Amino acid sequence: MFSKVRFYKILRVIFAATLLVAGSVATQPATPADAKQLWQLIDYVAVDYGGAVANGAVVSDAEYAEMLDFTENAGKQVQLLPAHAGRTGISAAIDELRAAVVRKADAAEVAQLAHHANGLLLLSYPIPVAPKSIPDLGRGRTLYLAQCASCHGASGGGDGPMAASLEPPPIAFTDAERARSRSVMALFQIISQGVAGTSMASFETLPEDDRWALAFYVGSIAYDTDMRQRGDQLWKASGGAVKGHFPDLAAVTTITEALAAQTLPKDTARDITAYLRSHPGVVDAGKHSGVPLARQRLQESLAALREGDKPTATRLALSAYLDGFEPIEPIVGARDKSLLVAVEGAMLNYRSMIVSGSAEQAQAAADELTRLFSRVEVLMNDAKADPTTTFLGALAILLREGVEALLIVIGMIALLKKAGRPDALRPVHVGWISALFAGGLTWVVATFFIEISGASREVTEGLGSVLAAVVLLSVGLWMHQKSSAGRWQDYLSGKLSAAMTRKSAGALFALSFIAVYREVFETVLFYSALAAEGNGNALAAGFLTALILLALIAFGLLRTSARMPIGKFFSFTSILVAVLAIVLIGKGVSALQEAGWISANLVNGPRVDWLGLYPTLETVAAQVVVAMAAFGGFGFNWLTARRHSKE
């Protein structure tokens, strides 16, 4: 399995496939070389600008001309990248960077703007930022002496036998200031692509692992043994305050010493960078999964909290849930639902205490979590789930997720049929079929290519739920208005028909797709976890049984809606849709809380998952707002209908 990457890669694949299914033209993905070259141009500005300008004055005309040229070319090159929603933001960031270069801004400001632009670039056009395995620095040194020492010197001082004949001269890797601003990833890109206009050739023919090994070795040359030894001691003694900044290899390759120094003491940032570039394997050493990882992250979070670093403590607390507990959540839920609910509540309480509680309250919340983790370990160490448990888990999961999607899709289908618009059913059917296809693609990607992080899952579910809730609320109010006014028949025969033909196909497709995909996505991940427990036959039986039950429910809903008078149908469905909006907004806010996007303040109250009811101020407030909007809209519709009836 490949290294964990961010979920936007999956989304790009899924939505491209969805657009193909819908008959649209999908946007071509970015050419990796184009994005890499643009990233390299911007990184050059971040690193080399300090040699061109100092204290608002040009100190090297040649270097400054190069900075102007690089930023101008970057502005042109971003427009050549394939269309993407993020391209405008990247272009604006590059324009801001160029403006700073033109006005001869401070080097620190230019570096910050350049890193911001490159961060946006990676979000929209992902390129590899970390090796797939721990780099071998011994191999890197061997390659350096064979391939690089003739120009850059055996010790990296830029004084190799060929250096005097080269223009521009080769870089001195011993230059501490340059090393401070350059990431290992930048070195990897340079090694892979070379540098136009210089003697630095591309080493693309080297295996990728060799290029990463060489990049790490070169990135460590500017640091001496004393720095590495101090970094070793800091890494072992610091706990979460330092380790939270470097959770994985991607952080080691992308975070520069200068960037680390923005949140760590300057000497600490230097020594930690020196140590990690020489010993990159320590970030993965002793890593756990499941409950052991959750315990480790919890202890690191407490350590960071004791040192007064609340942001790091919160980030590690989220990791305890999303990376440690969340992957085993389906198994725990299938065996002991009450324990699952207790752990989720305790996790939320601990994060809340970090933000608004005292150190003693946070410690008490952590102690409660530790006790619950012990119960989870006992549960997980028991024999594998028996076939009956697997069957019931598979059945319950698919039924729970499927009924919500059915209520929305069947409601749309019934509405369009009563409107006498069977031709408008096509985008609805394309939407839910595309969602099933996208769900299958998600399973393939998650199973064979990458690991979907817990944060990605929660964000996808949360945003999907919130968006669906907003759309459903507007639909419910519209349906109730037509029912209350008693003008639904005229509307259906007039405006509705025309509107659906002109404007609504995309909206119908989007609502159908979102309603189904958010449920399919969660089902895929839960089934993947259950499949790891074995009992494949029981899993398949639960899946097929749930499908049969869902088909029967769909048939019953369609028959009931077909027989219901249209006025009564509008009235009943508008209330049902409003209730679904209230449920979904609660679930959406809760998922975003678990992903760390929204804060969580606990309140006394019940937790009812199927109603989207959770004991936090934010979820309750969101549901109250949606409920008030629904009731307010219904009341307004009723008053308007009465006024019209008297006229």
N, C-alpha and C positions, 0 to 999 in steps of 0.2 A: 504494500500500500504506500502511496506517495505521501509526502509530508502534508500536514494540515495546511490548507490555504483558506483564504477568506471566502465567504459564501458568494461574493459577487461573481466569481467564476461560474458557479453553478447557475446563478440567475441568468447570466449571459447565454449559456447553453440552452437553458429551458425556454427563455423568451424567444430566442432565435427559432427553436423548433416549433414553438407555439405559433409564431407568425407564419411559418411555412405551412402549418396545418390549416391556418385560417385563410390561406391564399394570398397573403401579403408578401411583399419583398423584404427579406430580412437584411439588416445592415451587415456588411462584411466586417469580420473582426479585424482589429488592428494588426498590421504587419509587425511581427515582433521586432524586426531590425529597425523599423521606423521609430517605434516607441523607445527602444534602447538608445538609438542615436540621439534623440531629443533629450532623454534623461541625461546622457553623457555631456551634451552641450551645456545644459543648465548646471550640472555638477561642476564642470570646469569653472564656470563663473563663480560658484560658491567657494571653490578652493583657491583659485588663482587671482581673484580680484584684489586681494590684499597686496599683491606684488605690483599692482598697477596704480593704486590710489592710496594715499595716506594723508590723514588730516584735511580732507577736502581738496587735495592737490594731486595732480598726476605726477608720479615718480618714475614712470616708464611709459614713454609714448607708444612703444611697440606693444607692450602688454595691454595698455588701455584701448588701443585700436582693436586688439583681439577681443577684448571684453565687449566692445560695441558691436563688433562683427558677430560674435557668438549670440548675443541677445537679439540682434536683428534677425539672424537666421533661425533662431528658436521661434520667434514670432511668426515667421513664414512657414516653418516646418509643422507647427501645430495645426495649421489650416489644411495641411495635406493628409493628416490622419483621418481615418474613416469617421463618419458622423457618429457622435455620441453625445448624450445629454450633458456629460461633464466637460466636453471640449471647450465650451464658452468660458467656464470658470478657469480652466487651465490657461486659455488665451489671455484672460484678464490678469491672471497672476504673473504671466510672462511680461505683459505690458507694464505692470507695476515694477517688476524687476528691472526692465530696461530703463524706465524713468529714473530709478534709483542710481543706475550706472551713469546715465547721462548727467545727472546733477552731482555726481561724484560723492555719493553718500558713504557713510562709514562702512567698513568691511563687514562688521558684525551684522548690520542691517541687511546688506546685500546677501550675505550667506543665509540669513533667516528667510528672506523672500525667495531665494533659490530653492531652499529645502521645502518651503511651502508649495511652490510650483511643482516640484518633483513628487511631493506627496499626493497632490491632486492627480498628477499624471499616472501614478501607479494605481490609484483607485479606479480610474476609467480604462486604462490600458495595461493590465497586469503583466509584468515580466518576472521571471524568477529572481527572488531576492535572497535566497539562502540555498546552500548545498543540500542534497538529499541525504547525505551521510556526514559524519564527523570528518573534517579535513585532516589529512596526514601532513603535518608541518615538516617532517623529515623528508617526505617526498617533495614538498614545496621547496626546501632548501636545495635538494639535488637538481631540480628543474631550474632554479634560479642560477646556480653556478654554471649550468650547461647552456642556458638560453639567454641570460640577462647580464651576467657579470662582466662580459666584454665591453658593455656600454656603461652600465650603472656602477660597476666596481664590485669586487668581491664582498665588501662590507656595506654596499648600498650608498656610497658617498657621491655617486655620479662621476667617478674618476676612473672608469675602466680604460683599457688600452685603446679603445676606439673613440673615447669621449672627445678628445681634442679635435677630431675631424668631423664632428657632427654639429649641425646647425638647424634648429636650436640645440643647445647642449642637453644631454640626458638629465632627467630629474634625479636629485639627491634624495633618496628615501630616508636618509638620516635627518632631514630637515624637520625639526620638531613642530614648527608652526604649520607647515604643510600637512604633516601627518595628523595634526590635531583636527584639521578640517575635512580630511578625506576618509570616507567609509571603505570598508572591505568590499562592499558591493560595487563601489565606484572603481576600485582597482580591478575587480573581476570583469567589469564592462570594458575597461581599457585593454586588459589582456586579451579579451575575446575579440574586440573590434579594431584595436589599434588606434592610432591618432593621425588623422589626415594632416599632411603638411609637415610631418616630422619623420624621424627614422624609426619610430615605434610602430612595428608591424603587427598585424593581427595574428594571434595564436589560436584561431578558431579550430584548427586541425587537432589541437590537443584535446584529449577527453575532458569532459566537463569537470570531473572530479579533480583532474590535474590542475585545471585552471583555478578552481577554488583553493586548492592546496597552495598554489603559487601566490594567489591573492592574499591569503592569510599570512603566509611567510613574509611577503613584502610589507604588509600592513603592520608587522611586528618589529621591523628593523629599527624604527626610530626610538624604541623603548629598550631600556637596559635591564640587567638582571635584578638590580635593586628595586626598580619599579614593579617588576613582575612578582618579586617576593612579597613586597608590601601589598600588592593586589591580591595575592593568594591569602594572606592573613585577613584582609578586609572582607574577602568573599566568604571565608569560613566563619567570621565572627559577626558579620553585619546583620544577618537575618533578612527579613523581608524588605527593609529599607533600601538595600542595594539590589538584592536578587529580584525584587519586583520590577526593576527597570530592565532586566535582561532575562525574560522568562524562557526564551528559546533562541535558536540559532539565527532566526530572522532578525531579532533585535541586535544580536552581536554584529551581524553584517551591515546593518543599516544605520545604527546609532554611532555617530562620530564622538570623539572625545569632547569636542566643543559643545555638541548637543547635550551630552551627559552632564557637562559642567553647568548647564542651566538649572538643573535640579539637584545636583550633588556638589559637595565642595570641590574646588578645582583640582587639588592634589588627589582626592579620592577618585574623581573621574579619570584622571590620567593613569593612575595605578591600576584601577579596575580594567580600563581599556587595554593596558599592557598585558595584564594577566589573561583576560578572556581571548585576546587575539593569539596568544601563545598556547592556551589550553581551552579551545572552544568546546571541548567535550564535557566540561564541568557543568554546563547549563542543562545537560540531559542526564548527568550522573545521578543515579539513585532515584530517578523519576518513577512515580507510582501511577496507578490508575484506580478508578473507583473510589472506595472509601479511604484507602491509604493516601491517595492524592488529596482527597478532600480534607483529611486530617492535617496533612503537611501544609496545605495552603492556609488552613485555619490558624495554625501555629505561626506561620510567617505573617499572616495578617495581624495577629495579636502583637507580634514583635514590632511591626511597623507602627502600630497604634501606640505602643509604649514609647516609641521614639518621636511621637508627635506627628507622624506622616499619615494623616487621615486619607488622602487620595490613594496612596499605595495600599493602605489597609483595606479600603473599599474595593480596589481592583483585585486584590488577592482573595477577598471574601467572595466576590463574584466568581472568580476562578474555582474556588472550593465547590461552588454549586454547579457551574456550567461545565467545567472540565472534569470534576471529580464525581459528583453525585448524579448529575443529570443524565449521563449515558446509561446508568443502571436503573434509572427511575422506572421504566416500564416493567422491569422484573420485580422491583420492590412493590410497585402498585398492584401487580398481578397476584402477589403472595400476601401482602398485608397493606391494604389501602390506607388504613388509619395511621400506620407508621409513616407512609409516604407523606400524608398530609401534615403530620407532626414535624417531619424533617423540613419540609418546605416552609412551614410557619416559623420554625426556629431559625432557619437561614435568613428569612426576611427580618426577623426580630434582631438578629445579630447585626445585620447591615444597618438597620435603623439606629441601633445603639452606637455604632461607630460615628454616625453623623450627628445625632442629637442627644445621646446619652453620656453618662460618665464612664470612666475607665472601669469602675467596679461593675456597672451594669453590663458593659460589653463583655467583661470576663465572665459574669454570671450567664449571659446568653451563650458564650462559647462553651462553658461547662455543660450546659443543657444539650448543645449540639454534640459534644463529645459523647455524652451518655446515649443519645439517639444513634450516633454512629456505631456504637458498640452493639446495639440491638440490630442494626442493619447488617453488621458483619456476621452476627450469629445467623441471621436469616439467609444471607448469601452463602454461608459455609455449609448450610444444610444440603442435603442431596438435591440434585437438579429437580426442577419443577416436574410434578407428575403430569401425565397426559391430560387429565381432567382440568388441572389448573391452566395449562397452556391453551386448551380448547376454549375454556371460559374467557380467558384473557383476550384471545384473538377475536372471539365473538363480540365481547363487550366493547373492545376498542373500535372495531369497524362499525358496529351499530351506533355507538356514541358519536363518532365523527360523521357517519353517513347520514343520520337523520337530520342534522342541522343543514347540510348541503341540500338534501332532498326538499326540505320545507321551502327553501329559497327558490330552487330551480323549478320545482313543481308549481309553485305560486306564479312564477313568470310564465310558464307554459299555459297554465289555466287562464291567466289574464289575457294573453294574446289570442287564445282560442275564443274566448268570450267576446273579444274585440273584433272577431271575424277576420283576423290577420294571420292565417297560417303561414304566409310567406315570410313573416317576421320571426318565425320560429328558428330559422336557419342559424342566425348568430348565437342564439341560446344553445342550440345543440352543438355548434362548433366550439363554443366556449367550454362546455363541460367535457366534451370529448377531448379537446386540447389539454384540459386540466388532467385528465386521466393519462394521456400520453406523456405530459410533463412529469407526472408522478412516477411513471415507469422509468423515465429518463433519470429522474432524481435517484431512484433506487440503483440504477446501473452506475451512476457517477459515485454515489456514496459507498457502494459495495466494492467497486473495482478500481477506482481512481483516487479519490480523496476522502478524507474524513470530515464530515460536517460538524462544525463546532456547535456546542450548546448555545452559544450566544447567537449564532446565525439562525438557528432554529427558532429561538424565542423571538428574535426581531422579525423574522418572516411571519410567524404566527400573529404577533402583536400588530404589526402594520396592516396585515391582511384583515384582521378582525376589526380594527378601527375604521379602515376604509369601507369595509362591507357595512358596518353599523351606520356610517354617515349616509351611504347610498340608500340603505333600507329605510332609514328614518324619513328621508325625502320622498321615497316611493310610498311609504305608509301614509304620510300626510296628504299626498296628492290623491291617493285612492279614497281616503276618508272624506276629502273635500268634495269629490264627485258623488260619493254616496250620500253625504249629508245634504248636498244641494239638490239632490234628486235629478241631476242633469247628466247622469252617466250615459244614458242611451244616445242623446244628441252628441255628446262628446265622442263616444265610440264610433259613431257613424260619420263624424266630421273630422275634427282636428287631430284626433289620435291616429287615424289612419295615415294622414299626410305626414305627421311628425315622425311616425315610425319609419316611413319610407326614406325620409331625408336625413334624419339626425340620430336616430336611436340605435342603429345596428351596432356601432362601436360600444355604446354604453351597455347594451344587452350582453354582448360578448364579454365585456370586462367583468360585469357583475357575476355572470355565470362561471367564468373562469376562476375569479377570486374565491367565490363561495365554495367551489369544489376543490381547487388546488390547495387551499390552506388546510382542508381536512385530509386530503390525500397525502400531503407532505408529512403531517404528523403521524398518520397511519403507517407510512413507509418506515419512518424512523422507529416507531414502536415495534413494528413487526420484525425489523432487523434485529432489535434487541431480544425479542422472544425467540427468534430463530437460533440465536447463539446458545440457547438453553437446550437445544435438541427438540425431540418430540415433533418432528416435521409433519408426520401424518395428522397429529392432533391440531397443529397449527393450520394445516390446509383444511381440515374439517371445520374448524371454527370460522375460517375465512369464507368457505362455501356456504355454510349455514347462515352467516350474516348477510351474504349477498342475496340469498333466497328471501330472507326476512325483509331486506331493504326493497327488493322487487315487489313483494306483497304490499308493503307500506306505500310504495309509489303508486301501485295500481289502485289501492284504496283511496289515496288522496286525489288521484285524477278522476275516479268515478264520482267521488263525493262532490268535488268542485264542479264537475260537468252537470250534475243534477241540481245544484244550488241556484236559485234565482240570482240574476246578475247583481241586483241591488244589494241583496243580502250577502252575496259573495264579496263585493267590494267592502262592505262594512266589516264583515268578519275578518277578511284577509288583512285589512289595514291595521286592525288591532294586533293580529298575530305578527305581522311584520314589525310593528313598533316594539313588541315584546322581544322579538329576536334582536332588534337593534340594541336594546338595553342589555341583553345577555352578552352580545358580541363586544360591546364597548367595555364591559367589565373584564371579559377574557383578554381583550386586546391590551388594556392598561396593565393587567396583571402580568402578561407575557413580557411587556416592555419593562416592567419593574424587575422581573427576573433576569433580563438582559442588562440591567443597569442603566437603561435610558431614562427611567423615571424614578424619582425617590419613593420611598415607602415609609409611611407613618402608620403604625398599627393602631387599631381601635378595637374595642370590645364588640364582638358580633360573631355570628355563625359564618361558616364557610360552606357554600353549596356550589360545587363546580358546575353542575349542569345549568344553573341559573346565572353563572358568571359572577357570583356573589363571593367576595373575598374581604376579610377583615382589615382593610387598609383604607385610610382617608381618601387616597387618590382614586381607587376603584369605585368606592361608594359615591364620591363626588361626581365622577364621570357618569355613573349610572343615574344619579339624581338629575344631572343636567340634561341628559338625553330624555329621561322620563318627563321632566318639566317641559321640554321642547315638544314632546309628543302630546302630552295632555293640553298644553297651551294651544298647540295647533288644532287638536280635536275640538277644544272649546271654541276657538275662533271660527272653525268651520260650522259648528252647530249654531252659533249666534248668527252667522251670515246666512245660513239656510233659513232660520226662523224669520229674519228680516225680509228675505226675499219672498217667503211664503205669505207674508202679510201685505205685500205690495200688490 
